[in-house]
Amino acid sequence: MKINLFGYTINITKELDTKEDMPQDLREAIETIKRYGVKAGSSEKQRAAAKKATETRQQRTKRKIEDAINLLRLEGKNITEYAIAKQSGCSINTVKKYRDFIKSQNAI
């Protein structure tokens, strides 16, 4: 049987009677697992909650950007990514990420 753990490839070819019979790399891998644990995969409920939280955060960001665009229009200022970032409180990278949304608002 072949096992891959934390970069170790371990071949087990016989049944081991005691811990001392284990290869050194297998003992190290087991100790690493005991120390740090193995992260279980996300459950369906956790994935759904994460998706909902992401959608909520994206909607909030879009609202901030839309409000910033409208405020810049009312003030008669140039609408640039930098101006939107400054007005909305979002980072310039976030504003760039929403470039298509901004273009759909006929802002840039």
BASE-907914 format. One record per atom (N, C-alpha, C, O, CB): residue number from 1; atom name; x, y negated, z negated. Coordinates in nm, 3 decimals, decimal comma, m for minus. Glycine has a CB too. Example, Ala and Ser with C-alpha at 12.3 -4.5 7.8 and 13.67 -1.06 7.14 Angstrom:
1:N:1,319:0,569:m0,780;
1:CA:1,230:0,450:m0,780;
1:C:1,320:0,330:m0,780;
1:O:1,424:0,332:m0,846;
1:CB:1,131:0,447:m0,905;
2:N:1,285:0,225:m0,708;
2:CA:1,367:0,106:m0,714;
2:C:1,290:m0,003:m0,787;
2:O:1,341:m0,114:m0,804;
2:CB:1,408:0,060:m0,572;
//
This chain:
1:N:0,086:0,117:0,000;
1:CA:0,000:0,000:0,000;
1:C:0,090:m0,122:0,000;
1:O:0,192:m0,125:m0,070;
1:CB:m0,097:0,000:m0,123;
2:N:0,054:m0,224:0,078;
2:CA:0,131:m0,347:0,089;
2:C:0,050:m0,462:0,030;
2:O:m0,068:m0,478:0,062;
2:CB:0,169:m0,376:0,236;
3:N:0,113:m0,542:m0,057;
3:CA:0,047:m0,655:m0,121;
3:C:0,131:m0,779:m0,096;
3:O:0,253:m0,775:m0,107;
3:CB:0,028:m0,631:m0,276;
4:N:0,065:m0,891:m0,062;
4:CA:0,133:m1,019:m0,046;
4:C:0,087:m1,111:m0,158;
4:O:m0,031:m1,145:m0,166;
4:CB:0,105:m1,082:0,094;
5:N:0,179:m1,152:m0,244;
5:CA:0,148:m1,242:m0,355;
5:C:0,255:m1,349:m0,365;
5:O:0,373:m1,320:m0,381;
5:CB:0,138:m1,165:m0,488;
6:N:0,212:m1,475:m0,354;
6:CA:0,302:m1,588:m0,376;
6:C:0,434:m1,573:m0,301;
6:O:0,540:m1,600:m0,356;
6:CB:0,329:m1,604:m0,523;
7:N:0,427:m1,531:m0,178;
7:CA:0,547:m1,517:m0,098;
7:C:0,618:m1,384:m0,114;
7:O:0,715:m1,356:m0,043;
7:CB:0,641:m1,626:m0,130;
8:N:0,572:m1,302:m0,206;
8:CA:0,631:m1,170:m0,225;
8:C:0,553:m1,069:m0,141;
8:O:0,429:m1,069:m0,143;
8:CB:0,631:m1,129:m0,375;
9:N:0,623:m0,985:m0,069;
9:CA:0,560:m0,873:m0,002;
9:C:0,601:m0,749:m0,080;
9:O:0,720:m0,718:m0,090;
9:CB:0,600:m0,864:0,151;
10:N:0,503:m0,680:m0,134;
10:CA:0,532:m0,568:m0,222;
10:C:0,476:m0,440:m0,160;
10:O:0,357:m0,433:m0,126;
10:CB:0,473:m0,591:m0,362;
11:N:0,561:m0,341:m0,146;
11:CA:0,519:m0,210:m0,099;
11:C:0,508:m0,117:m0,219;
11:O:0,605:m0,098:m0,291;
11:CB:0,618:m0,153:0,007;
12:N:0,391:m0,061:m0,239;
12:CA:0,373:0,037:m0,346;
12:C:0,354:0,172:m0,279;
12:O:0,258:0,194:m0,206;
12:CB:0,252:0,000:m0,440;
13:N:0,448:0,261:m0,306;
13:CA:0,445:0,390:m0,237;
13:C:0,416:0,505:m0,330;
13:O:0,392:0,617:m0,285;
13:CB:0,576:0,414:m0,167;
14:N:0,417:0,479:m0,461;
14:CA:0,389:0,587:m0,555;
14:C:0,312:0,531:m0,673;
14:O:0,309:0,410:m0,695;
14:CB:0,520:0,656:m0,602;
15:N:0,250:0,618:m0,749;
15:CA:0,178:0,576:m0,868;
15:C:0,280:0,549:m0,978;
15:O:0,370:0,630:m1,001;
15:CB:0,075:0,684:m0,912;
16:N:0,266:0,438:m1,044;
16:CA:0,362:0,398:m1,146;
16:C:0,311:0,441:m1,283;
16:O:0,195:0,417:m1,317;
16:CB:0,387:0,246:m1,142;
17:N:0,397:0,503:m1,361;
17:CA:0,358:0,550:m1,493;
17:C:0,367:0,440:m1,597;
17:O:0,279:0,428:m1,682;
17:CB:0,445:0,667:m1,534;
18:N:0,472:0,361:m1,592;
18:CA:0,491:0,256:m1,693;
18:C:0,529:0,127:m1,624;
18:O:0,561:0,125:m1,505;
18:CB:0,600:0,296:m1,795;
19:N:0,524:0,019:m1,699;
19:CA:0,560:m0,111:m1,647;
19:C:0,706:m0,113:m1,602;
19:O:0,742:m0,182:m1,507;
19:CB:0,535:m0,219:m1,751;
20:N:0,789:m0,037:m1,671;
20:CA:0,932:m0,034:m1,638;
20:C:0,955:0,031:m1,501;
20:O:1,058:0,006:m1,438;
20:CB:1,009:0,041:m1,746;
21:N:0,862:0,115:m1,456;
21:CA:0,876:0,180:m1,326;
21:C:0,845:0,085:m1,209;
21:O:0,875:0,116:m1,094;
21:CB:0,785:0,302:m1,319;
22:N:0,785:m0,030:m1,240;
22:CA:0,747:m0,124:m1,135;
22:C:0,870:m0,193:m1,079;
22:O:0,966:m0,219:m1,152;
22:CB:0,647:m0,227:m1,189;
23:N:0,868:m0,222:m0,952;
23:CA:0,977:m0,302:m0,895;
23:C:0,978:m0,441:m0,959;
23:O:0,875:m0,490:m1,003;
23:CB:0,962:m0,313:m0,740;
24:N:1,095:m0,503:m0,964;
24:CA:1,111:m0,633:m1,028;
24:C:1,020:m0,738:m0,964;
24:O:0,959:m0,818:m1,034;
24:CB:1,257:m0,678:m1,020;
25:N:1,010:m0,737:m0,831;
25:CA:0,928:m0,837:m0,765;
25:C:0,780:m0,821:m0,799;
25:O:0,707:m0,921:m0,806;
25:CB:0,947:m0,830:m0,615;
26:N:0,734:m0,699:m0,820;
26:CA:0,596:m0,677:m0,860;
26:C:0,572:m0,730:m1,001;
26:O:0,470:m0,793:m1,029;
26:CB:0,560:m0,528:m0,851;
27:N:0,668:m0,702:m1,092;
27:CA:0,655:m0,755:m1,228;
27:C:0,652:m0,908:m1,228;
27:O:0,573:m0,968:m1,300;
27:CB:0,772:m0,706:m1,317;
28:N:0,736:m0,971:m1,147;
28:CA:0,737:m1,117:m1,138;
28:C:0,605:m1,170:m1,084;
28:O:0,553:m1,270:m1,133;
28:CB:0,853:m1,165:m1,050;
29:N:0,551:m1,103:m0,983;
29:CA:0,424:m1,146:m0,926;
29:C:0,311:m1,134:m1,027;
29:O:0,226:m1,223:m1,036;
29:CB:0,391:m1,063:m0,801;
30:N:0,309:m1,026:m1,103;
30:CA:0,206:m1,008:m1,205;
30:C:0,218:m1,114:m1,314;
30:O:0,117:m1,167:m1,360;
30:CB:0,215:m0,867:m1,268;
31:N:0,341:m1,145:m1,354;
31:CA:0,362:m1,250:m1,455;
31:C:0,317:m1,385:m1,404;
31:O:0,260:m1,465:m1,479;
31:CB:0,508:m1,256:m1,496;
32:N:0,342:m1,412:m1,277;
32:CA:0,298:m1,538:m1,217;
32:C:0,146:m1,547:m1,216;
32:O:0,090:m1,653:m1,247;
32:CB:0,352:m1,552:m1,074;
33:N:0,081:m1,439:m1,182;
33:CA:m0,066:m1,437:m1,183;
33:C:m0,118:m1,458:m1,324;
33:O:m0,214:m1,532:m1,343;
33:CB:m0,120:m1,303:m1,125;
34:N:m0,058:m1,395:m1,422;
34:CA:m0,101:m1,412:m1,560;
34:C:m0,082:m1,556:m1,605;
34:O:m0,167:m1,612:m1,675;
34:CB:m0,023:m1,317:m1,653;
35:N:0,029:m1,616:m1,565;
35:CA:0,061:m1,751:m1,608;
35:C:m0,031:m1,855:m1,543;
35:O:m0,083:m1,944:m1,611;
35:CB:0,206:m1,783:m1,576;
36:N:m0,050:m1,844:m1,413;
36:CA:m0,124:m1,947:m1,340;
36:C:m0,264:m1,906:m1,298;
36:O:m0,345:m1,991:m1,261;
36:CB:m0,047:m1,985:m1,219;
37:N:m0,293:m1,779:m1,305;
37:CA:m0,425:m1,732:m1,264;
37:C:m0,440:m1,734:m1,113;
37:O:m0,356:m1,788:m1,041;
37:CB:m0,533:m1,816:m1,328;
38:N:m0,545:m1,676:m1,069;
38:CA:m0,576:m1,674:m0,927;
38:C:m0,708:m1,748:m0,912;
38:O:m0,809:m1,712:m0,973;
38:CB:m0,584:m1,527:m0,871;
39:N:m0,705:m1,852:m0,830;
39:CA:m0,825:m1,933:m0,813;
39:C:m0,927:m1,856:m0,731;
39:O:m0,900:m1,809:m0,620;
39:CB:m0,790:m2,068:m0,744;
40:N:m1,046:m1,843:m0,788;
40:CA:m1,152:m1,775:m0,716;
40:C:m1,209:m1,869:m0,610;
40:O:m1,200:m1,991:m0,625;
40:CB:m1,264:m1,726:m0,813;
41:N:m1,265:m1,815:m0,507;
41:CA:m1,327:m1,896:m0,403;
41:C:m1,449:m1,969:m0,456;
41:O:m1,507:m1,929:m0,557;
41:CB:m1,364:m1,810:m0,284;
42:N:m1,487:m2,074:m0,388;
42:CA:m1,603:m2,151:m0,429;
42:C:m1,730:m2,071:m0,405;
42:O:m1,742:m1,998:m0,306;
42:CB:m1,609:m2,285:m0,353;
43:N:m1,824:m2,086:m0,495;
43:CA:m1,953:m2,021:m0,476;
43:C:m2,036:m2,103:m0,378;
43:O:m2,003:m2,218:m0,347;
43:CB:m2,027:m2,003:m0,612;
44:N:m2,142:m2,045:m0,331;
44:CA:m2,232:m2,115:m0,238;
44:C:m2,289:m2,240:m0,303;
44:O:m2,303:m2,344:m0,238;
44:CB:m2,346:m2,021:m0,192;
45:N:m2,321:m2,230:m0,430;
45:CA:m2,377:m2,344:m0,503;
45:C:m2,274:m2,457:m0,513;
45:O:m2,309:m2,574:m0,497;
45:CB:m2,422:m2,301:m0,645;
46:N:m2,146:m2,424:m0,538;
46:CA:m2,042:m2,524:m0,545;
46:C:m2,019:m2,590:m0,410;
46:O:m1,999:m2,711:m0,402;
46:CB:m1,912:m2,463:m0,596;
47:N:m2,021:m2,510:m0,303;
47:CA:m2,003:m2,566:m0,169;
47:C:m2,117:m2,661:m0,134;
47:O:m2,094:m2,767:m0,075;
47:CB:m1,994:m2,453:m0,065;
48:N:m2,239:m2,623:m0,169;
48:CA:m2,354:m2,709:m0,141;
48:C:m2,344:m2,840:m0,219;
48:O:m2,375:m2,947:m0,166;
48:CB:m2,486:m2,637:m0,175;
49:N:m2,302:m2,832:m0,344;
49:CA:m2,288:m2,952:m0,427;
49:C:m2,178:m3,042:m0,372;
49:O:m2,193:m3,164:m0,370;
49:CB:m2,258:m2,914:m0,574;
50:N:m2,068:m2,984:m0,329;
50:CA:m1,958:m3,062:m0,272;
50:C:m2,002:m3,131:m0,143;
50:O:m1,967:m3,246:m0,119;
50:CB:m1,835:m2,972:m0,246;
51:N:m2,078:m3,059:m0,061;
51:CA:m2,127:m3,117:0,064;
51:C:m2,221:m3,235:0,037;
51:O:m2,212:m3,338:0,103;
51:CB:m2,199:m3,010:0,148;
52:N:m2,309:m3,218:m0,061;
52:CA:m2,402:m3,326:m0,096;
52:C:m2,327:m3,447:m0,149;
52:O:m2,360:m3,561:m0,115;
52:CB:m2,504:m3,277:m0,199;
53:N:m2,226:m3,423:m0,234;
53:CA:m2,147:m3,533:m0,290;
53:C:m2,072:m3,607:m0,179;
53:O:m2,063:m3,729:m0,182;
53:CB:m2,048:m3,480:m0,396;
54:N:m2,019:m3,533:m0,083;
54:CA:m1,947:m3,594:0,028;
54:C:m2,041:m3,680:0,112;
54:O:m2,006:m3,792:0,149;
54:CB:m1,881:m3,487:0,116;
55:N:m2,159:m3,627:0,142;
55:CA:m2,256:m3,703:0,221;
55:C:m2,298:m3,830:0,148;
55:O:m2,312:m3,935:0,211;
55:CB:m2,379:m3,617:0,251;
56:N:m2,318:m3,822:0,018;
56:CA:m2,357:m3,939:m0,061;
56:C:m2,247:m4,044:m0,058;
56:O:m2,273:m4,162:m0,041;
56:CB:m2,389:m3,898:m0,208;
57:N:m2,122:m3,999:m0,074;
57:CA:m2,007:m4,091:m0,072;
57:C:m1,994:m4,157:0,065;
57:O:m1,965:m4,276:0,074;
57:CB:m1,876:m4,016:m0,109;
58:N:m2,016:m4,080:0,172;
58:CA:m2,007:m4,136:0,307;
58:C:m2,118:m4,239:0,331;
58:O:m2,093:m4,343:0,392;
58:CB:m2,016:m4,025:0,412;
59:N:m2,237:m4,210:0,285;
59:CA:m2,348:m4,305:0,301;
59:C:m2,320:m4,435:0,226;
59:O:m2,349:m4,544:0,276;
59:CB:m2,480:m4,242:0,250;
60:N:m2,264:m4,423:0,106;
60:CA:m2,231:m4,541:0,026;
60:C:m2,124:m4,625:0,098;
60:O:m2,132:m4,748:0,100;
60:CB:m2,180:m4,499:m0,116;
61:N:m2,027:m4,559:0,157;
61:CA:m1,921:m4,629:0,229;
61:C:m1,978:m4,698:0,353;
61:O:m1,943:m4,813:0,381;
61:CB:m1,809:m4,532:0,270;
62:N:m2,064:m4,630:0,425;
62:CA:m2,126:m4,691:0,543;
62:C:m2,208:m4,815:0,504;
62:O:m2,206:m4,916:0,574;
62:CB:m2,216:m4,589:0,615;
63:N:m2,279:m4,805:0,391;
63:CA:m2,356:m4,920:0,343;
63:C:m2,264:m5,038:0,311;
63:O:m2,295:m5,152:0,345;
63:CB:m2,438:m4,881:0,218;
64:N:m2,152:m5,011:0,246;
64:CA:m2,056:m5,117:0,214;
64:C:m2,003:m5,183:0,340;
64:O:m1,993:m5,305:0,348;
64:CB:m1,940:m5,062:0,130;
65:N:m1,969:m5,101:0,439;
65:CA:m1,916:m5,154:0,563;
65:C:m2,022:m5,234:0,638;
65:O:m1,994:m5,342:0,691;
65:CB:m1,864:m5,040:0,652;
66:N:m2,144:m5,183:0,642;
66:CA:m2,253:m5,253:0,709;
66:C:m2,282:m5,387:0,641;
66:O:m2,302:m5,488:0,708;
66:CB:m2,380:m5,166:0,710;
67:N:m2,283:m5,388:0,509;
67:CA:m2,304:m5,513:0,434;
67:C:m2,192:m5,614:0,462;
67:O:m2,217:m5,733:0,477;
67:CB:m2,313:m5,484:0,283;
68:N:m2,070:m5,564:0,468;
68:CA:m1,956:m5,652:0,496;
68:C:m1,967:m5,712:0,635;
68:O:m1,940:m5,831:0,654;
68:CB:m1,823:m5,575:0,482;
69:N:m2,007:m5,631:0,733;
69:CA:m2,023:m5,681:0,870;
69:C:m2,130:m5,790:0,875;
69:O:m2,110:m5,895:0,935;
69:CB:m2,059:m5,566:0,966;
70:N:m2,242:m5,763:0,810;
70:CA:m2,351:m5,861:0,810;
70:C:m2,309:m5,991:0,741;
70:O:m2,344:m6,100:0,787;
70:CB:m2,474:m5,803:0,740;
71:N:m2,236:m5,981:0,633;
71:CA:m2,190:m6,099:0,562;
71:C:m2,090:m6,179:0,647;
71:O:m2,095:m6,301:0,651;
71:CB:m2,125:m6,060:0,428;
72:N:m2,000:m6,108:0,715;
72:CA:m1,906:m6,176:0,803;
72:C:m1,979:m6,246:0,918;
72:O:m1,940:m6,356:0,957;
72:CB:m1,803:m6,077:0,859;
73:N:m2,084:m6,184:0,971;
73:CA:m2,163:m6,247:1,076;
73:C:m2,230:m6,375:1,025;
73:O:m2,229:m6,478:1,092;
73:CB:m2,270:m6,150:1,130;
74:N:m2,289:m6,365:0,904;
74:CA:m2,356:m6,482:0,847;
74:C:m2,259:m6,598:0,823;
74:O:m2,294:m6,714:0,839;
74:CB:m2,424:m6,445:0,716;
75:N:m2,136:m6,564:0,784;
75:CA:m2,037:m6,667:0,758;
75:C:m1,969:m6,716:0,886;
75:O:m1,892:m6,812:0,883;
75:CB:m1,932:m6,615:0,662;
76:N:m1,998:m6,650:0,998;
76:CA:m1,941:m6,690:1,126;
76:C:m1,793:m6,657:1,138;
76:O:m1,722:m6,720:1,216;
76:CB:m1,961:m6,836:1,146;
77:N:m1,745:m6,561:1,064;
77:CA:m1,604:m6,523:1,067;
77:C:m1,581:m6,414:1,171;
77:O:m1,674:m6,344:1,212;
77:CB:m1,557:m6,476:0,928;
78:N:m1,455:m6,402:1,213;
78:CA:m1,419:m6,294:1,305;
78:C:m1,436:m6,160:1,235;
78:O:m1,400:m6,144:1,118;
78:CB:m1,274:m6,312:1,356;
79:N:m1,490:m6,066:1,307;
79:CA:m1,510:m5,933:1,250;
79:C:m1,397:m5,844:1,298;
79:O:m1,396:m5,798:1,413;
79:CB:m1,650:m5,873:1,290;
80:N:m1,303:m5,822:1,209;
80:CA:m1,191:m5,733:1,237;
80:C:m1,192:m5,622:1,133;
80:O:m1,261:m5,630:1,031;
80:CB:m1,054:m5,811:1,236;
81:N:m1,113:m5,518:1,160;
81:CA:m1,105:m5,409:1,063;
81:C:m1,052:m5,459:0,930;
81:O:m1,099:m5,420:0,823;
81:CB:m1,017:m5,295:1,116;
82:N:m0,952:m5,547:0,938;
82:CA:m0,894:m5,601:0,815;
82:C:m0,997:m5,683:0,737;
82:O:m1,007:m5,671:0,615;
82:CB:m0,771:m5,688:0,848;
83:N:m1,074:m5,767:0,809;
83:CA:m1,176:m5,849:0,742;
83:C:m1,284:m5,761:0,679;
83:O:m1,332:m5,790:0,569;
83:CB:m1,239:m5,948:0,843;
84:N:m1,322:m5,656:0,749;
84:CA:m1,423:m5,564:0,695;
84:C:m1,369:m5,496:0,570;
84:O:m1,441:m5,482:0,471;
84:CB:m1,464:m5,459:0,801;
85:N:m1,243:m5,453:0,575;
85:CA:m1,183:m5,387:0,459;
85:C:m1,180:m5,481:0,340;
85:O:m1,215:m5,443:0,228;
85:CB:m1,041:m5,338:0,492;
86:N:m1,138:m5,604:0,365;
86:CA:m1,128:m5,702:0,256;
86:C:m1,266:m5,733:0,197;
86:O:m1,282:m5,741:0,075;
86:CB:m1,061:m5,831:0,306;
87:N:m1,363:m5,752:0,284;
87:CA:m1,498:m5,789:0,239;
87:C:m1,570:m5,672:0,170;
87:O:m1,641:m5,693:0,072;
87:CB:m1,581:m5,838:0,358;
88:N:m1,550:m5,551:0,221;
88:CA:m1,624:m5,436:0,167;
88:C:m1,558:m5,376:0,043;
88:O:m1,623:m5,309:m0,036;
88:CB:m1,637:m5,329:0,272;
89:N:m1,427:m5,400:0,027;
89:CA:m1,356:m5,340:m0,085;
89:C:m1,305:m5,201:m0,052;
89:O:m1,250:m5,132:m0,138;
89:CB:m1,446:m5,334:m0,206;
90:N:m1,322:m5,159:0,072;
90:CA:m1,269:m5,029:0,117;
90:C:m1,127:m5,048:0,166;
90:O:m1,086:m5,159:0,201;
90:CB:m1,359:m4,967:0,229;
91:N:m1,052:m4,940:0,169;
91:CA:m0,917:m4,949:0,222;
91:C:m0,921:m4,962:0,373;
91:O:m1,021:m4,928:0,437;
91:CB:m0,833:m4,825:0,181;
92:N:m0,814:m5,012:0,429;
92:CA:m0,807:m5,027:0,575;
92:C:m0,815:m4,890:0,642;
92:O:m0,871:m4,878:0,751;
92:CB:m0,677:m5,099:0,616;
93:N:m0,758:m4,787:0,578;
93:CA:m0,766:m4,652:0,635;
93:C:m0,910:m4,602:0,638;
93:O:m0,950:m4,535:0,733;
93:CB:m0,678:m4,555:0,554;
94:N:m0,988:m4,633:0,536;
94:CA:m1,129:m4,593:0,534;
94:C:m1,204:m4,664:0,646;
94:O:m1,284:m4,602:0,716;
94:CB:m1,194:m4,625:0,398;
95:N:m1,178:m4,792:0,662;
95:CA:m1,245:m4,868:0,768;
95:C:m1,209:m4,809:0,905;
95:O:m1,296:m4,796:0,992;
95:CB:m1,207:m5,018:0,761;
96:N:m1,083:m4,774:0,924;
96:CA:m1,043:m4,714:1,051;
96:C:m1,111:m4,580:1,074;
96:O:m1,143:m4,544:1,187;
96:CB:m0,891:m4,697:1,056;
97:N:m1,132:m4,507:0,966;
97:CA:m1,200:m4,378:0,975;
97:C:m1,344:m4,395:1,025;
97:O:m1,398:m4,307:1,092;
97:CB:m1,199:m4,307:0,837;
98:N:m1,405:m4,508:0,991;
98:CA:m1,544:m4,535:1,030;
98:C:m1,550:m4,627:1,152;
98:O:m1,649:m4,698:1,171;
98:CB:m1,620:m4,599:0,912;
99:N:m1,447:m4,626:1,235;
99:CA:m1,441:m4,713:1,352;
99:C:m1,560:m4,691:1,445;
99:O:m1,616:m4,788:1,497;
99:CB:m1,310:m4,689:1,428;
100:N:m1,599:m4,566:1,468;
100:CA:m1,714:m4,539:1,556;
100:C:m1,843:m4,595:1,497;
100:O:m1,927:m4,647:1,570;
100:CB:m1,729:m4,387:1,579;
101:N:m1,858:m4,586:1,366;
101:CA:m1,977:m4,642:1,301;
101:C:m1,979:m4,795:1,317;
101:O:m2,084:m4,854:1,342;
101:CB:m1,980:m4,603:1,150;
102:N:m1,864:m4,856:1,304;
102:CA:m1,854:m5,002:1,318;
102:C:m1,888:m5,043:1,461;
102:O:m1,958:m5,142:1,483;
102:CB:m1,711:m5,052:1,280;
103:N:m1,839:m4,966:1,558;
103:CA:m1,871:m4,997:1,699;
103:C:m2,020:m4,979:1,724;
103:O:m2,078:m5,053:1,804;
103:CB:m1,791:m4,907:1,794;
104:N:m2,083:m4,885:1,658;
104:CA:m2,228:m4,866:1,675;
104:C:m2,307:m4,984:1,617;
104:O:m2,423:m5,004:1,652;
104:CB:m2,273:m4,735:1,608;
105:N:m2,243:m5,060:1,530;
105:CA:m2,306:m5,179:1,472;
105:C:m2,280:m5,303:1,560;
105:O:m2,315:m5,415:1,523;
105:CB:m2,252:m5,202:1,328;
106:N:m2,219:m5,281:1,677;
106:CA:m2,183:m5,389:1,771;
106:C:m2,101:m5,496:1,703;
106:O:m2,119:m5,616:1,727;
106:CB:m2,309:m5,451:1,832;
107:N:m2,009:m5,452:1,618;
107:CA:m1,930:m5,547:1,543;
107:C:m1,794:m5,572:1,609;
107:O:m1,747:m5,686:1,614;
107:CB:m1,911:m5,497:1,402;
108:N:m1,733:m5,467:1,660;
108:CA:m1,598:m5,483:1,718;
108:C:m1,605:m5,452:1,866;
108:O:m1,504:m5,458:1,935;
108:CB:m1,492:m5,391:1,647;
//
